């Protein structure tokens, strides 16, 4: 049975859906598109699908990867575009070897932050400054250059474009970075005009989209 990896974009107001809501919306996409999925066995069969880890609610993504097992080959790939929402649709579909394991490559996310120049200053980034990752069970601290690796920025007319890579085991919330880069000392962080997007999954310094191409995954859709 053929194995495919779909790369979805999630943006607009749909970026405020939770991980579960987004995954459910993608499952409905496959149903509308008539993609025949293979199901697990047992009393509660589920479609065989693997998703990338969640990104924070409100964060856009062009790296929402989904691996599926289909019962038959997909014949019309361009038609699939019409079944997606404008801000939740596949931008890349690849036929991969059956032994491909998406989980193997889920190491880090690559982020882009668009910050208004009037309220943020990327030069306030301090590599040795500590930031905190809090979970229900623990609190961990990391240097900024550990949590926000390969930090760099460019300046456009009214915005700074900040880029960094973040390993999943050091997933510090992006608003901690905003608090540090903010050029205004206020009690409440102003995120007006700020846009955050996950651009790709990174594995050993390489983009997952390129890795899939290198192993022979054929791209059928790109927009």
Secondary structure per residue as TSV (DSSP state, phi and psi in degrees):
chain	resnum	aa	ss	phi	psi
A	1	X	-	360.0	136.3
A	2	X	-	-69.2	147.0
A	3	X	E	-116.2	132.4
A	4	X	E	-125.7	150.7
A	5	X	E	-118.0	120.2
A	6	X	E	-100.0	136.5
A	7	X	E	-112.1	113.7
A	8	X	E	-101.0	153.7
A	9	X	E	-105.0	137.0
A	10	X	E	-125.8	116.5
A	11	X	-	-147.0	-163.3
A	12	X	G	56.2	-150.2
A	13	X	G	-71.1	-17.3
A	14	X	G	-67.8	-19.6
A	15	X	G	-66.7	-12.1
A	16	X	G	-88.6	0.6
A	17	X	S	-73.1	150.7
A	18	X	-	-73.3	171.9
A	19	X	H	-57.7	-47.8
A	20	X	H	-63.7	-42.1
A	21	X	H	-64.5	-39.6
A	22	X	H	-65.8	-44.7
A	23	X	H	-62.1	-39.7
A	24	X	H	-64.8	-39.3
A	25	X	H	-63.6	-37.1
A	26	X	H	-68.5	-38.6
A	27	X	H	-61.6	-39.2
A	28	X	H	-66.6	-33.5
A	29	X	H	-58.7	-47.4
A	30	X	H	-62.4	-37.3
A	31	X	H	-66.5	-45.1
A	32	X	H	-63.2	-38.1
A	33	X	H	-77.7	-7.8
A	34	X	T	74.7	23.9
A	35	X	-	-79.4	120.2
A	36	X	-	-84.1	109.7
A	37	X	B	-94.9	148.2
A	38	X	-	-81.4	140.1
A	39	X	B	-110.6	155.6
A	40	X	-	-71.7	164.1
A	41	X	-	-95.8	166.4
A	42	X	S	116.9	-170.1
A	43	X	S	-74.0	-26.8
A	44	X	S	-126.3	73.8
A	45	X	-	-64.0	139.5
A	46	X	-	-130.7	151.3
A	47	X	B	-63.4	141.3
A	48	X	-	-78.3	97.6
A	49	X	E	-137.6	142.7
A	50	X	E	-125.1	128.3
A	51	X	E	-110.7	155.2
A	52	X	-	-68.9	159.0
A	53	X	-	-60.8	160.0
A	54	X	-	-67.4	146.9
A	55	X	-	-105.4	157.4
A	56	X	-	-57.1	142.9
A	57	X	T	-59.0	133.1
A	58	X	T	97.5	-11.0
A	59	X	-	-94.4	128.8
A	60	X	E	-75.5	162.5
A	61	X	E	-152.4	137.4
A	62	X	E	-112.0	22.4
A	63	X	E	-135.8	39.1
A	64	X	E	-89.9	85.8
A	65	X	E	-84.1	141.5
A	66	X	E	-136.4	124.5
A	67	X	E	-100.4	131.9
A	68	X	E	-129.9	157.2
A	69	X	E	-110.9	122.5
A	70	X	B	-102.3	154.3
A	71	X	S	-83.0	-14.3
A	72	X	S	-154.8	162.1
A	73	X	-	-67.3	143.7
A	74	X	-	-79.1	127.6
A	75	X	-	-93.6	-40.1
A	76	X	-	-119.6	99.8
A	77	X	S	-80.5	-36.8
A	78	X	G	-64.7	-29.4
A	79	X	G	-65.4	-27.7
A	80	X	G	-61.7	-28.4
A	81	X	G	-57.3	-33.8
A	82	X	G	-73.5	-14.1
A	83	X	G	-95.0	-5.2
A	84	X	S	-92.0	155.9
A	85	X	B	-78.6	156.6
A	86	X	T	-54.8	-35.0
A	87	X	T	-110.9	14.7
A	88	X	E	-149.2	91.8
A	89	X	E	-152.6	158.9
A	90	X	E	-75.4	135.3
A	91	X	E	-112.0	-7.7
A	92	X	E	-156.6	131.5
A	93	X	E	-129.7	126.7
A	94	X	E	-129.9	133.4
A	95	X	E	-86.8	120.0
A	96	X	E	-119.4	163.5
A	97	X	-	-58.4	149.3
A	98	X	T	-63.4	-22.5
A	99	X	T	-91.8	8.2
A	100	X	-	-65.6	135.1
A	101	X	-	-122.5	106.6
A	102	X	G	-59.6	-37.7
A	103	X	G	-57.2	-30.7
A	104	X	G	-60.1	-30.4
A	105	X	G	-100.4	4.2
A	106	X	-	-85.7	78.9
A	107	X	S	-106.5	-44.5
A	108	X	E	-155.0	160.4
A	109	X	E	-109.7	146.9
A	110	X	E	-102.6	127.6
A	111	X	E	-112.2	148.1
A	112	X	E	-122.8	131.6
A	113	X	E	-117.2	132.3
A	114	X	E	-108.0	112.7
A	115	X	E	-119.4	129.8
A	116	X	E	-60.4	131.8
A	117	X	T	-66.3	-22.6
A	118	X	T	-74.8	-19.9
A	119	X	T	-121.1	-7.1
A	120	X	B	-134.0	148.9
A	121	X	-	-136.8	103.0
A	122	X	G	-61.2	-18.0
A	123	X	G	-70.0	-7.9
A	124	X	G	-79.8	-2.9
A	125	X	-	-64.8	123.9
A	126	X	-	-119.4	106.3
A	127	X	T	-52.5	-39.6
A	128	X	T	-86.8	-6.3
A	129	X	-	-66.7	141.5
A	130	X	E	-91.1	139.8
A	131	X	E	-124.3	164.1
A	132	X	E	-121.2	135.7
A	133	X	E	-110.2	118.5
A	134	X	E	-110.2	133.8
A	135	X	-	-127.2	177.9
A	136	X	S	-65.6	-24.8
A	137	X	S	-106.7	-17.9
A	138	X	-	-156.4	166.3
A	139	X	E	-128.7	123.9
A	140	X	E	-123.8	145.9
A	141	X	E	-116.4	141.9
A	142	X	E	-134.8	152.1
A	143	X	E	-66.1	152.8
A	144	X	H	-60.2	-37.9
A	145	X	H	-75.4	-7.6
A	146	X	H	-89.9	-40.6
A	147	X	H	-78.1	-33.6
A	148	X	S	-122.9	76.1
A	149	X	E	-71.1	152.6
A	150	X	E	55.0	39.4
A	151	X	E	-63.3	130.1
A	152	X	E	-154.7	165.7
A	153	X	E	-154.1	156.7
A	154	X	E	-130.8	156.3
A	155	X	E	-109.8	127.1
A	156	X	-	-98.8	-163.7
A	157	X	S	-63.2	-54.3
A	158	X	S	-118.8	3.4
A	159	X	E	-134.8	149.6
A	160	X	E	-96.8	137.0
A	161	X	E	-105.5	107.5
A	162	X	E	-98.1	132.9
A	163	X	E	-123.8	141.0
A	164	X	E	-160.7	164.3
A	165	X	E	-114.2	140.0
A	166	X	E	-132.6	120.3
A	167	X	E	-68.7	145.8
A	168	X	G	-63.7	-29.6
A	169	X	G	-83.8	1.1
A	170	X	G	-129.5	42.9
A	171	X	-	-79.5	81.2
A	172	X	-	-84.5	136.2
A	173	X	-	-58.5	140.5
A	174	X	H	-64.6	-25.2
A	175	X	H	-67.9	-20.6
A	176	X	H	-66.3	-36.3
A	177	X	H	-67.5	-40.2
A	178	X	H	-61.5	-41.1
A	179	X	H	-60.4	-37.9
A	180	X	H	-75.2	-38.6
A	181	X	H	-82.1	-12.4
A	182	X	B	-63.1	132.3
A	183	X	S	-90.1	1.0
A	184	X	S	-120.9	127.1
A	185	X	-	-85.4	99.9
A	186	X	-	-129.6	156.8
A	187	X	S	-70.1	-33.0
A	188	X	S	-115.6	125.1
A	189	X	-	-69.3	129.5
A	190	X	-	-94.2	109.4
A	191	X	-	-99.2	11.9
A	192	X	T	-61.4	129.5
A	193	X	T	83.0	-2.6
A	194	X	-	-88.0	134.3
A	195	X	E	-130.8	130.2
A	196	X	E	-120.7	134.1
A	197	X	E	-143.2	137.3
A	198	X	E	-88.5	120.7
A	199	X	E	-94.7	-27.3
A	200	X	E	-169.4	167.2
A	201	X	E	-91.7	138.8
A	202	X	E	-115.4	133.0
A	203	X	E	-133.3	116.8
A	204	X	T	51.9	41.3
A	205	X	T	82.8	0.1
A	206	X	E	-114.3	146.5
A	207	X	E	-72.6	139.6
A	208	X	H	-62.5	-35.4
A	209	X	H	-58.7	-38.6
A	210	X	H	-74.9	-36.7
A	211	X	H	-60.1	-44.2
A	212	X	H	-62.7	-40.1
A	213	X	H	-63.0	-41.4
A	214	X	H	-67.4	-29.8
A	215	X	T	-86.5	2.4
A	216	X	T	105.5	5.0
A	217	X	-	-64.5	127.8
A	218	X	E	-93.4	128.2
A	219	X	E	-83.6	127.2
A	220	X	-	-107.9	-26.1
A	221	X	-	-133.3	135.9
A	222	X	-	-154.4	126.1
A	223	X	-	-143.0	360.0
